[in-house]
Amino acid sequence: MMFFSILTISDRSFSGIRPDLSGPALFQYITERGHNVLCASIVPDDLNKIHDVLLEWCDTGENDIILTTGGTGFAPRDVTPEATLSVIEKNAPGLPELMRLESLKKTPHAALSRSVAGIRKQTLIINLPGSPRAAVENLEILFPLLEHAVELIKNDPSSEAHH
C-alpha cells in the first residue's frame, strides 16, 4: 500500500470560483486501487505557497508520493514546476518524459506540459496536468511504476526482485 497526498494548484478553485475536479478524480483513482490518500488540499498559483506545502508534506515522512495537479502550462501564473524544483533533492526526468510521450499520442497539447518530478527525502513528487481527465490519464501512465519507485526510494530490499 502506498500513501499519497494531492495538492491542487488553482487560483479559481482556491477562491471558490470553480470547484476542484482534478483532486477528487485523483483521490478516486488512488483509493479504488487500494492505496491511501493522507491529505488533499488546494492552494493558489503562488510559488511560495506551493513550495511551503510540498516542503511540509515531504518533511513529515508520511507521504510516499505527492501528486500536484495544475499550474504546469505556459500561463504567467503557472509556477508549479518551479516550486517543485525548489523543493526536490533529486530530479526524476523519466516520469514526466513518459507522461508527455504517451500523452502526445492523444493530443499535441501535451508538448506544452512543463511537468517535473523528483524526490525529496523519501517522497516522490509528480506534477500532473490541471484537467481532471488529463491528470488521471497521466497518473494511469505512471501507476505501474510507482510501487517499485517507492521501494527504491525507501531502499527496500524487496525492490531488487522487481528489476
N, C-alpha and C positions, 0 to 999 in steps of 0.2 A: 504494500500500500504506500502510495506517495502522498505527501502533504503539500498542497498548493495554496497560494493566495493570489487574488485577482485585483489588479489596480486599473480602473477605468480612468482614462485621461480625456476630459472633455469639458470645456468651458460651459457649454449649454446644458449638459447633464448635471454638472456640479451646481449650476444656478437654478436647476429645476425647470428650465425651458423645454428640455427634451428628456424623455425617460432613457435610462441606461438600458439598452437591449443587449449589448455585447457581453457585459459582465454576467448577467443571468444565463445567457446562452452558453458561455464557457463553463459556468457553475454546473449547469445541467449535464453537459458533455462529460465533465470530470466525474461527477457523482454517479452517473449512470454506469461508469466503468469501475466503480468500487473504490474510488480514491476520495480523500477528504479535502475540502476547501476550508482552511482555517480562518481566512479573513477575506472580505471583499469590500473595497472602498472606491470612492470617486474623488478625484482631485481635478482642479482646473489645469489648463495647459500652462503651467508655471514651472520652470526648470527647478527652482529651489524646493518647491513643494513636492514634486515628483522625486527629486533626489532624497529629500528627508524621509519620505515613506519607504522608498527602496532600502535606504540605509537601515532604518529601524527594523523592517521586516527581515532583512538578511541577518542582522546582528543578534536577533533573538535566538537563532539557531533552530527554530521550529519548522521553517519552510524548506522543503526540498526544491520547490520551483515557484517562482513568482512570474505570473503572466501579466503583462501590461497590454491594454487594448486602447488604441487611439494615439494620435499625435506623431505618426510616423511618416507623414507625407511631406509635401513641399510648401505648405502654407507657412506664413511667418511665425505663427504660434505653435507649430509642430516641433516640439523640443524633446520628445520622449527619448530618441536615440542619444542625444547629448547628455541628458540626465542619467541615462543608463551607463554611458561610457564614463561618467564622473564617479560612478559607484563601483563598477566591476574591477576585479583584480586580474582576471584572465578573460581574454576575448574568445568567443566560440563562433567564428565566422561561418562555419559549415552549416549551422542550423538556419540562419536567415538566407544563405545561398540556396539551400534546398527548398525553402518556402518559396522564394522567388522563382526558381526553376520550375517547380510544379505549378505554381500559380500562373505563370506565363502561358501554360497550356490552356488556360481558361480565359485570360484577359491580358491584353498588352499593358494595362494599367499597373500590373504587378511590377513592372520595371521602375515605377515611381516610388516603390517602397524603400524607405531608409531604415527599416528594422535592423536591430542588432541583437545579439545575445552574448551573455558572458556569465562568469562565475565570480561571486564574492563569498569568501569563506567557504561554506558548504551549501550554498544556494545558487541555483541556476536561474537567471533572469532571461526571459524571452519577450521581445516586443512583437505584438500581433497587430494586425490592422484594426481599425475602428469599427468597421461594419460587422454586424453580428455574423452574417454568412461567411465573410472572408476570415474573421477571427477563428471561427470553428473549423473552416476548411484548412487553414494553416496549422491549427493545432492537430487536426487529423493527420496531416503530413508528418508531423514530428512525433506523434504519440508512440509509435512502435520503438522509437529510440530512447525515450525519456527514462524508463526504468533502468536501463543499462547506464545511461549518463549519470543518474543519481548514484548508482552503485560505484561508479568510477570516482565521482566527486568525493564520496564518503570513504573511499579506499576500502570498500567492502571486498573481502577475499573471494566471495562468490562471483565477483564481476569477471574473473578470468574465465569462468565457464561459458560466458556469453560471447567470447571473441570468435 
